[in-house]
Amino acid sequence: MSLHHVALRAGLDPAIVSDLRVVRNLRALEESHGSSSWISLQQDIYPRIRRTLLVWMLQVCEEQKCEEEVFPLAVHCLDSYLSIHAVETCNLQLVAAVTMLLASKMRETVPLIPWKLCVHADDSISVADILQWEVSVVSRLGWGLASAVPSDFLDPILHSLSFLEAQHLPSVRRHVHSYVALAAIDSKFSDFPPSAHACACVCAASRRLNLVDSPESLLKFLAKLLLIDLDSLLLCYSQLQKALDLALPSPFKAAACRSEVSHAPANVDRVLLTPSECQLETPPCHHRQVSATCENKMEQA
C-alpha cells in the first residue's frame, strides 16, 4: 500500500473570487498583522544568514510537495518570531523547522511530519525539540497564525483582469508563485504587505509573458482594486524587476519573454539565486553551522 497521501485541491468558487469583500477582508487581515522588523533585535543574525536559512526552507517545502502558500506563511511566522524574541544562531534552523510545521498545519490537508523535518536537518534536531519549540513559538506569536500571504490575493486579482485568457492562467500562476518565493527570501521585500507582493508579481509575470503593454497602467488598476498606495506598489514592482534581472539566468529570461506563454517555464530552483549566492544544490544547512557558512561566504566575496 502506498504511503503517499494525495490531496485534491478544491476548485475556485466564482462567487468568492469575484466578491470584493474577500479582498477587503484579506487587506484587513494583513494590516492587523503588520510587517515584522527583526534586524534591531537579533544580534547574530544577518540578512545573508536569513537568506541561507530560507533557501533551505524552500528546498524542504518543494521536496515535500507542500502547497504554494506554506513557504510564504512559514517565512512570515519566522520573521514575526524573530521580531519579538532573540534567537541564538544554534537554534535558528530549529525555529525554521517549527514554523514550517505550523504553516503546513494551517495550509495543508496533510501537514508535514516532524521526523521528516529532522531528516532534512541532517538529524541535528529531534522530534522532541520540534514539539517543545512548537508550543513556545505559537505562544509567543499569540496563536496568531492565520496570516494573509501573497497567494491569497492571486485568484481575486486574476479574476479581475479581463485581458487574461484561460490558456494563459497556468503560466501566470507558475511565474507568480516563483516570484513570491523570490520576494520572500529577499529581506528587501519585508516592508511590503502581501497584497503589494501579489500585485507586483502578477504585473511582472504579465510583462515577462508579453501579456500586457503598460505595466504602470496595470499597477494603477491593481492599486485601485486593492486600495494600496500606488507609490509603494511602484517601488515594490521596481525592486522585484531588479531582483528578477539579477536572478534569472539568461536562457530562462529568453524563454520567459517569448510569445509561446503556455510553454514558458517558471522553475523556482532556477529563479532564486545567482551563482555568487548560496547554491540550491548544496546539502541542507546544519542549524549550528548556518552562521559559520555565511561568514565564510562573505569572506570569500
Secondary structure in CASP SS format (residue, H / E / C, confidence):
PFRMAT SS
TARGET T0000
AUTHOR 0000-0000-0000
METHOD secondary structure of the structure
MODEL  1
M C 1.00
S C 1.00
L C 1.00
H C 1.00
H C 1.00
V C 1.00
A C 1.00
L C 1.00
R C 1.00
A C 1.00
G C 1.00
L C 1.00
D C 1.00
P H 1.00
A H 1.00
I H 1.00
V H 1.00
S C 1.00
D C 1.00
L H 1.00
R H 1.00
V H 1.00
V H 1.00
R H 1.00
N H 1.00
L H 1.00
R H 1.00
A H 1.00
L H 1.00
E H 1.00
E H 1.00
S H 1.00
H H 1.00
G C 1.00
S C 1.00
S C 1.00
S C 1.00
W C 1.00
I C 1.00
S C 1.00
L C 1.00
Q C 1.00
Q C 1.00
D C 1.00
I C 1.00
Y C 1.00
P H 1.00
R H 1.00
I H 1.00
R H 1.00
R H 1.00
T H 1.00
L H 1.00
L H 1.00
V H 1.00
W H 1.00
M H 1.00
L H 1.00
Q H 1.00
V H 1.00
C H 1.00
E H 1.00
E H 1.00
Q C 1.00
K C 1.00
C C 1.00
E C 1.00
E C 1.00
E C 1.00
V H 1.00
F H 1.00
P H 1.00
L H 1.00
A H 1.00
V H 1.00
H H 1.00
C H 1.00
L H 1.00
D H 1.00
S H 1.00
Y H 1.00
L H 1.00
S H 1.00
I H 1.00
H C 1.00
A C 1.00
V C 1.00
E C 1.00
T H 1.00
C H 1.00
N H 1.00
L H 1.00
Q H 1.00
L H 1.00
V H 1.00
A H 1.00
A H 1.00
V H 1.00
T H 1.00
M H 1.00
L H 1.00
L H 1.00
A H 1.00
S H 1.00
K H 1.00
M H 1.00
R H 1.00
E C 1.00
T C 1.00
V C 1.00
P C 1.00
L C 1.00
I C 1.00
P H 1.00
W H 1.00
K H 1.00
L H 1.00
C H 1.00
V H 1.00
H H 1.00
A C 1.00
D C 1.00
D C 1.00
S C 1.00
I C 1.00
S C 1.00
V H 1.00
A H 1.00
D H 1.00
I H 1.00
L H 1.00
Q H 1.00
W H 1.00
E H 1.00
V H 1.00
S H 1.00
V H 1.00
V H 1.00
S H 1.00
R H 1.00
L C 1.00
G C 1.00
W C 1.00
G C 1.00
L C 1.00
A C 1.00
S C 1.00
A C 1.00
V C 1.00
P H 1.00
S H 1.00
D H 1.00
F H 1.00
L H 1.00
D H 1.00
P H 1.00
I H 1.00
L H 1.00
H H 1.00
S H 1.00
L C 1.00
S C 1.00
F C 1.00
L C 1.00
E C 1.00
A H 1.00
Q H 1.00
H H 1.00
L H 1.00
P H 1.00
S H 1.00
V H 1.00
R H 1.00
R H 1.00
H H 1.00
V H 1.00
H H 1.00
S H 1.00
Y H 1.00
V H 1.00
A H 1.00
L H 1.00
A H 1.00
A H 1.00
I H 1.00
D C 1.00
S H 1.00
K H 1.00
F H 1.00
S C 1.00
D C 1.00
F C 1.00
P C 1.00
P H 1.00
S H 1.00
A H 1.00
H H 1.00
A H 1.00
C H 1.00
A H 1.00
C H 1.00
V H 1.00
C H 1.00
A H 1.00
A H 1.00
S H 1.00
R H 1.00
R H 1.00
L C 1.00
N C 1.00
L C 1.00
V C 1.00
D C 1.00
S C 1.00
P H 1.00
E H 1.00
S H 1.00
L H 1.00
L H 1.00
K H 1.00
F H 1.00
L H 1.00
A H 1.00
K H 1.00
L H 1.00
L H 1.00
L C 1.00
I C 1.00
D C 1.00
L H 1.00
D H 1.00
S H 1.00
L H 1.00
L H 1.00
L H 1.00
C H 1.00
Y H 1.00
S H 1.00
Q H 1.00
L H 1.00
Q H 1.00
K H 1.00
A H 1.00
L H 1.00
D H 1.00
L H 1.00
A H 1.00
L C 1.00
P C 1.00
S H 1.00
P H 1.00
F H 1.00
K H 1.00
A H 1.00
A H 1.00
A H 1.00
C C 1.00
R C 1.00
S C 1.00
E C 1.00
V H 1.00
S H 1.00
H H 1.00
A C 1.00
P C 1.00
A C 1.00
N C 1.00
V H 1.00
D H 1.00
R H 1.00
V H 1.00
L C 1.00
L C 1.00
T C 1.00
P C 1.00
S C 1.00
E C 1.00
C C 1.00
Q C 1.00
L C 1.00
E C 1.00
T C 1.00
P C 1.00
P C 1.00
C C 1.00
H C 1.00
H C 1.00
R C 1.00
Q C 1.00
V H 1.00
S H 1.00
A H 1.00
T H 1.00
C H 1.00
E H 1.00
N H 1.00
K H 1.00
M H 1.00
E H 1.00
Q H 1.00
A C 1.00
END
